[in-house]
Amino acid sequence: MVYEDFRETFVDQVCFTSNQVYAWYPDFDKNNLSRWVAKNYLIKLRNGFYMFRELSDTPNISYFVSNRIYLPSYISLQTALAFYGLIPEAIINITAISTRKTTIFTNEIGSFTYRSLVEKLFTGFDYKPFLKGRTILMAKPEKALLDLLYLNAYYNSEKDMLELRLDNDMLKETLDVNSLLKMLINYENKSLERRVGLLLKLYEL
């Protein structure tokens, strides 16, 4: 198959799977994918998942890749907090939430960590606009903070909360405390409620 024809069919997908390719071209030679990876036309993201190398410098591409290579998932934890400017660090490792098991993938685009939550907690995210009319699932600031504290119970004292290095001005500007408290109810976790109360008190929210 001619690569240019293949590209024209799939480039708007940004990321695609081998199953999508076979659905479109039942007689497709799977060796083409390996050859095009070797020629640097494509990047292999994980088994069965690929993207076009020409799109690798697209802003926020790592967020979109994170969403696509492990479904369902949304960006959360430190990555989402950094996205909203609530922590000062630039986050290299992408952290996300999924209803599937905890896992990690590493490829040329980056390192992708997925933490597992039960289905009833798979909520509290927005659809951020991305390339070609597509979207990125990103936790709301309140949900990212709750996910972080819930999955990292060692944040348990004032000293621990300060080590989060949350930007107090951005917290007051960005965080909807009422929304956070409503989301908190879904976790049904007294320890989390105590730690959230400690954080709100410490940062005077």
Contacts in CASP RR format, 6 or more apart in sequence:
PFRMAT RR
TARGET T0000
AUTHOR 0000-0000-0000
METHOD contacts of the structure
MODEL  1
MVYEDFRETFVDQVCFTSNQVYAWYPDFDKNNLSRWVAKNYLIKLRNGFY
MFRELSDTPNISYFVSNRIYLPSYISLQTALAFYGLIPEAIINITAISTR
KTTIFTNEIGSFTYRSLVEKLFTGFDYKPFLKGRTILMAKPEKALLDLLY
LNAYYNSEKDMLELRLDNDMLKETLDVNSLLKMLINYENKSLERRVGLLL
KLYEL
1 25 0 8 1.000
1 28 0 8 1.000
1 29 0 8 1.000
1 32 0 8 1.000
3 32 0 8 1.000
3 36 0 8 1.000
3 41 0 8 1.000
6 21 0 8 1.000
6 32 0 8 1.000
6 36 0 8 1.000
7 41 0 8 1.000
7 52 0 8 1.000
9 24 0 8 1.000
10 16 0 8 1.000
10 20 0 8 1.000
10 21 0 8 1.000
10 24 0 8 1.000
10 52 0 8 1.000
11 52 0 8 1.000
11 55 0 8 1.000
12 132 0 8 1.000
13 20 0 8 1.000
14 51 0 8 1.000
14 52 0 8 1.000
14 55 0 8 1.000
14 58 0 8 1.000
14 61 0 8 1.000
14 64 0 8 1.000
14 68 0 8 1.000
14 131 0 8 1.000
14 132 0 8 1.000
14 134 0 8 1.000
15 45 0 8 1.000
15 49 0 8 1.000
15 50 0 8 1.000
15 51 0 8 1.000
15 64 0 8 1.000
15 65 0 8 1.000
15 68 0 8 1.000
15 69 0 8 1.000
16 49 0 8 1.000
16 50 0 8 1.000
16 51 0 8 1.000
17 48 0 8 1.000
17 49 0 8 1.000
17 50 0 8 1.000
18 30 0 8 1.000
18 33 0 8 1.000
18 48 0 8 1.000
18 49 0 8 1.000
18 50 0 8 1.000
19 48 0 8 1.000
21 28 0 8 1.000
21 33 0 8 1.000
22 28 0 8 1.000
33 42 0 8 1.000
33 44 0 8 1.000
33 50 0 8 1.000
36 42 0 8 1.000
37 43 0 8 1.000
37 44 0 8 1.000
37 50 0 8 1.000
40 53 0 8 1.000
41 52 0 8 1.000
41 53 0 8 1.000
42 50 0 8 1.000
42 51 0 8 1.000
42 52 0 8 1.000
42 53 0 8 1.000
43 50 0 8 1.000
43 51 0 8 1.000
43 52 0 8 1.000
43 53 0 8 1.000
43 56 0 8 1.000
43 107 0 8 1.000
43 108 0 8 1.000
43 109 0 8 1.000
44 50 0 8 1.000
44 107 0 8 1.000
45 51 0 8 1.000
45 65 0 8 1.000
45 68 0 8 1.000
45 69 0 8 1.000
45 105 0 8 1.000
45 107 0 8 1.000
45 109 0 8 1.000
46 69 0 8 1.000
46 105 0 8 1.000
46 107 0 8 1.000
49 68 0 8 1.000
49 69 0 8 1.000
51 61 0 8 1.000
51 65 0 8 1.000
51 109 0 8 1.000
55 61 0 8 1.000
55 131 0 8 1.000
56 108 0 8 1.000
56 109 0 8 1.000
58 131 0 8 1.000
60 128 0 8 1.000
60 130 0 8 1.000
60 136 0 8 1.000
61 109 0 8 1.000
61 131 0 8 1.000
62 94 0 8 1.000
62 109 0 8 1.000
62 110 0 8 1.000
62 112 0 8 1.000
63 75 0 8 1.000
63 79 0 8 1.000
63 83 0 8 1.000
63 94 0 8 1.000
63 128 0 8 1.000
63 130 0 8 1.000
63 136 0 8 1.000
63 138 0 8 1.000
64 130 0 8 1.000
64 131 0 8 1.000
64 134 0 8 1.000
64 136 0 8 1.000
65 94 0 8 1.000
65 109 0 8 1.000
65 112 0 8 1.000
66 73 0 8 1.000
66 75 0 8 1.000
66 94 0 8 1.000
66 96 0 8 1.000
66 112 0 8 1.000
67 73 0 8 1.000
67 74 0 8 1.000
67 75 0 8 1.000
67 96 0 8 1.000
67 136 0 8 1.000
67 137 0 8 1.000
69 105 0 8 1.000
69 112 0 8 1.000
70 96 0 8 1.000
70 98 0 8 1.000
70 100 0 8 1.000
70 103 0 8 1.000
70 105 0 8 1.000
70 112 0 8 1.000
70 114 0 8 1.000
71 98 0 8 1.000
72 98 0 8 1.000
72 99 0 8 1.000
72 100 0 8 1.000
72 122 0 8 1.000
73 96 0 8 1.000
73 97 0 8 1.000
73 98 0 8 1.000
73 100 0 8 1.000
73 114 0 8 1.000
73 137 0 8 1.000
74 96 0 8 1.000
74 97 0 8 1.000
74 122 0 8 1.000
74 125 0 8 1.000
74 137 0 8 1.000
74 138 0 8 1.000
74 139 0 8 1.000
75 83 0 8 1.000
75 94 0 8 1.000
75 95 0 8 1.000
75 96 0 8 1.000
75 125 0 8 1.000
75 136 0 8 1.000
75 137 0 8 1.000
75 138 0 8 1.000
75 139 0 8 1.000
76 95 0 8 1.000
76 96 0 8 1.000
76 97 0 8 1.000
76 115 0 8 1.000
76 125 0 8 1.000
76 138 0 8 1.000
76 139 0 8 1.000
76 143 0 8 1.000
76 144 0 8 1.000
76 147 0 8 1.000
76 148 0 8 1.000
77 95 0 8 1.000
77 96 0 8 1.000
77 97 0 8 1.000
77 115 0 8 1.000
77 139 0 8 1.000
77 144 0 8 1.000
77 147 0 8 1.000
77 148 0 8 1.000
77 151 0 8 1.000
78 87 0 8 1.000
78 89 0 8 1.000
78 91 0 8 1.000
78 95 0 8 1.000
78 148 0 8 1.000
79 91 0 8 1.000
79 93 0 8 1.000
79 94 0 8 1.000
79 95 0 8 1.000
79 96 0 8 1.000
80 95 0 8 1.000
80 138 0 8 1.000
80 139 0 8 1.000
80 141 0 8 1.000
80 143 0 8 1.000
80 144 0 8 1.000
81 87 0 8 1.000
81 141 0 8 1.000
81 144 0 8 1.000
81 145 0 8 1.000
81 148 0 8 1.000
81 166 0 8 1.000
82 89 0 8 1.000
82 90 0 8 1.000
82 91 0 8 1.000
83 138 0 8 1.000
84 141 0 8 1.000
84 144 0 8 1.000
84 170 0 8 1.000
84 174 0 8 1.000
85 167 0 8 1.000
85 170 0 8 1.000
85 174 0 8 1.000
86 141 0 8 1.000
86 144 0 8 1.000
86 145 0 8 1.000
86 166 0 8 1.000
86 167 0 8 1.000
86 170 0 8 1.000
86 171 0 8 1.000
86 174 0 8 1.000
86 175 0 8 1.000
87 164 0 8 1.000
87 165 0 8 1.000
87 166 0 8 1.000
87 167 0 8 1.000
88 165 0 8 1.000
88 167 0 8 1.000
89 165 0 8 1.000
92 110 0 8 1.000
92 111 0 8 1.000
93 110 0 8 1.000
93 111 0 8 1.000
93 112 0 8 1.000
93 113 0 8 1.000
94 110 0 8 1.000
94 111 0 8 1.000
94 112 0 8 1.000
94 113 0 8 1.000
95 113 0 8 1.000
95 115 0 8 1.000
96 112 0 8 1.000
96 113 0 8 1.000
96 114 0 8 1.000
96 115 0 8 1.000
97 114 0 8 1.000
97 115 0 8 1.000
97 116 0 8 1.000
97 117 0 8 1.000
97 121 0 8 1.000
97 122 0 8 1.000
97 139 0 8 1.000
97 147 0 8 1.000
98 114 0 8 1.000
98 115 0 8 1.000
98 116 0 8 1.000
98 117 0 8 1.000
98 122 0 8 1.000
99 116 0 8 1.000
99 117 0 8 1.000
99 118 0 8 1.000
99 119 0 8 1.000
99 122 0 8 1.000
100 114 0 8 1.000
100 116 0 8 1.000
101 116 0 8 1.000
102 114 0 8 1.000
102 115 0 8 1.000
102 116 0 8 1.000
103 113 0 8 1.000
103 114 0 8 1.000
104 111 0 8 1.000
104 112 0 8 1.000
104 113 0 8 1.000
104 114 0 8 1.000
105 111 0 8 1.000
105 112 0 8 1.000
106 112 0 8 1.000
115 147 0 8 1.000
115 151 0 8 1.000
117 147 0 8 1.000
117 150 0 8 1.000
117 151 0 8 1.000
120 186 0 8 1.000
121 186 0 8 1.000
121 187 0 8 1.000
123 143 0 8 1.000
123 183 0 8 1.000
123 186 0 8 1.000
124 139 0 8 1.000
124 140 0 8 1.000
124 142 0 8 1.000
124 143 0 8 1.000
124 183 0 8 1.000
125 137 0 8 1.000
125 138 0 8 1.000
125 139 0 8 1.000
125 140 0 8 1.000
125 143 0 8 1.000
126 137 0 8 1.000
126 138 0 8 1.000
126 139 0 8 1.000
126 140 0 8 1.000
127 135 0 8 1.000
127 136 0 8 1.000
127 137 0 8 1.000
127 138 0 8 1.000
128 135 0 8 1.000
128 136 0 8 1.000
128 137 0 8 1.000
128 138 0 8 1.000
129 135 0 8 1.000
129 136 0 8 1.000
130 136 0 8 1.000
139 147 0 8 1.000
140 179 0 8 1.000
141 174 0 8 1.000
141 175 0 8 1.000
141 176 0 8 1.000
142 175 0 8 1.000
142 176 0 8 1.000
142 179 0 8 1.000
142 180 0 8 1.000
142 183 0 8 1.000
143 183 0 8 1.000
145 175 0 8 1.000
145 180 0 8 1.000
145 199 0 8 1.000
146 180 0 8 1.000
146 183 0 8 1.000
146 184 0 8 1.000
146 187 0 8 1.000
146 192 0 8 1.000
146 196 0 8 1.000
148 155 0 8 1.000
148 164 0 8 1.000
149 155 0 8 1.000
149 192 0 8 1.000
149 195 0 8 1.000
149 196 0 8 1.000
149 199 0 8 1.000
150 187 0 8 1.000
150 189 0 8 1.000
150 192 0 8 1.000
153 191 0 8 1.000
153 192 0 8 1.000
153 195 0 8 1.000
154 160 0 8 1.000
155 161 0 8 1.000
155 163 0 8 1.000
155 164 0 8 1.000
155 195 0 8 1.000
156 195 0 8 1.000
157 198 0 8 1.000
158 198 0 8 1.000
158 202 0 8 1.000
161 195 0 8 1.000
161 198 0 8 1.000
161 199 0 8 1.000
161 202 0 8 1.000
161 203 0 8 1.000
162 202 0 8 1.000
166 203 0 8 1.000
168 203 0 8 1.000
168 204 0 8 1.000
171 203 0 8 1.000
171 205 0 8 1.000
172 205 0 8 1.000
175 205 0 8 1.000
177 200 0 8 1.000
177 205 0 8 1.000
180 196 0 8 1.000
181 196 0 8 1.000
184 192 0 8 1.000
184 193 0 8 1.000
184 196 0 8 1.000
187 193 0 8 1.000
199 205 0 8 1.000
END
